[in-house]
């Protein structure tokens, strides 16, 4: 394979590709792309009370819908080995204030990719559990995904490796290091220095794919309970227009932190012409709490290859399992995005 062709192939492996990208440089095996999106919308509804039980305003608001700007880089070292990097910022596009500009480095990692030996990367990236297991359910712009997402024991101080695909199988492993270096005794956490590991395997053949993963969900940053989390999630494309997804996720309960749960989800996506429609339903059974249901739905219309409009609904507790009206609980979002 020529260096230029290999560089293009490696670029397609870098996490989750953007819808649009513009090549700034592509010569002698070195490639640099810029990509991003500007997304604006109006959101409203959702819970009337915060996690502390205080009543909050759930009225309509003009919002930024996760706008971002990023670069992808790759360079051919040999006919099989490539170096790559990715840098992506998230910015709040609906505000003028300078402190509401670039507010998050969403991706910043480097690595080596070999079609023969696999891919090794280090830095700040989406968890490999998300990329290989729970990603089929991540079809919403906001609040539709109830399985664990991109930041699960990842996003910084992480090293990950995944194998080449062999007969449809790809396996992965990742570790994230939580350091206490340089902290005073007063600032150190009671958990101390911790390494969180995750791993799993995915099988993909034609229209079918299924992934299984396990994550050591350590206690850090207000999340995790120190117990293992497991997920088994798959998707199948029945036709070119209709795909279905089914998954389950569970986490052991901790005597100290609680946090045990079992979640089962079922959903589908239907596309026709410039239209796409999504719908998902979840059953959530938290340890020591009442079982509940949740649903999400969305409609998306592609005005052009770079511009689309959308509307989404998400309800964290479906009306079939509660007495009050769903009108004050259903979160809604509508808006438009421009990709580049």
PyMOL commands that set and color helices and strands:
alter all, ss='L'
color gray80, all
select helices_A, chain A and resi 3-11+98-100+128-132+134-137+319-321
alter helices_A, ss='H'
color red, helices_A
select strands_A, chain A and resi 22-27+30-44+61-64+67-76+81-91+102-114+118-124+158-162+169-178+194-205+208-217+227-237+242-251+261-272+275-286+292-302+307-315+331-339
alter strands_A, ss='S'
color yellow, strands_A
deselect
rebuild
show_as cartoon
